[in-house]
Amino acid sequence: MIRFLDPEIDIVVGRHAWQSEALSRAEEMTIGERKLPVVTLGDLMLLKLDAGGYRDAADVKMMLSGASEAEIQHVTSLLLRLDERARQLWKEIQAT
């Protein structure tokens, strides 16, 4: 990932097939004066689970509160493609 601060933008460079697939589902949005691909909420939750930091977990909890059933199902359906640590984090987040 590459981070820019003004405007705040993270650029994801995928290492795994599921990350490339997430980027292919991204929706174009205007940020500042640029049109950029932005991943869907479900894919963003997967990327955060994969990153696995404290802040990432807090972000997923916040996103989960506004996620649709389809977005939650999307995360659940792709979760097996992530490592055990990410799957465990998802279980812990769902339990809280």
N, C-alpha and C positions, 0 to 999 in steps of 0.2 A: 504494500500500500504506500502511496505517496500522498502527503497532506499539504494542502495550500491553506493559508490563513485568511486571505482577503480576496474574494470571499472564501469562506471556509468550505473546502471541497476535499474529499478523499478520493483518490484514484486507485482502483483495485486492479491488481495484476494477478489473474487467477493461476494457481498452480495445479488445480484439480479440475476434472471435467465438470463437476457440479458448479464450480465457480464460473467457468466459461458459459455454462448454460444460464446461470443467473444473469450474467452480463448480456446475454442474447435476449433475455426477456425485459431488459431495462426499458423504461419509457423516457422519451425525450422531454426535457423540461428546460425552461429558460432560467438561468441563474446569473444574475447580473446582466451582462450583455451577451452571454453565451448560451447556446443551446447545447445541453449535455445529457448523456444517458444517465438515468437515475434508476437504481434497482428498486424492485417492488418491496413492499413492507415485509412480505414473507421471506424473500431472499435476503433482505437486510438483517432480519433476525437470524437466519442461518449463518451469515457472515460474522455476526456478533458472537454467536455461539462458538463458531470455529476459532475466533480470536481468544475468547475465554477469559478475558480480564475482568476485574471487579466492576469497572465502569461499563464494560460490555454487558455483563449480567444485569446490571441496573437498567441499562438501556432496553434490553429485551423485556424485562418486567414492565417497563413503562409502555413499550410498543404493544405488548400482549394485551394490555388493558383496553386498547383501541382497535385491536385486530378483529377482522371478521372471521367467521367460522371457516371460510374458504382459505384464508391466509394461514390460520392455525393448522388446517389440514395439509396445506402445502409444506409447512415446516415438518410436520409429522411424517409425511410421505417421503421426504428427502433425508430425514435424520440419520438413517442407516448408512448413508454415504459419508457421514462425518465420523470422526474418531470417537472412542469411548468417552473421553473427557467431555466432549461437547454434548454427547447424549446424556451423560450424567448431569451436566449443568441444566439441560432442558428439564429433566425430571425434578431437580431441586427447585427450579423456577416455577414449574407448574404446581408443586406442592405448597408454595407460599401464597 
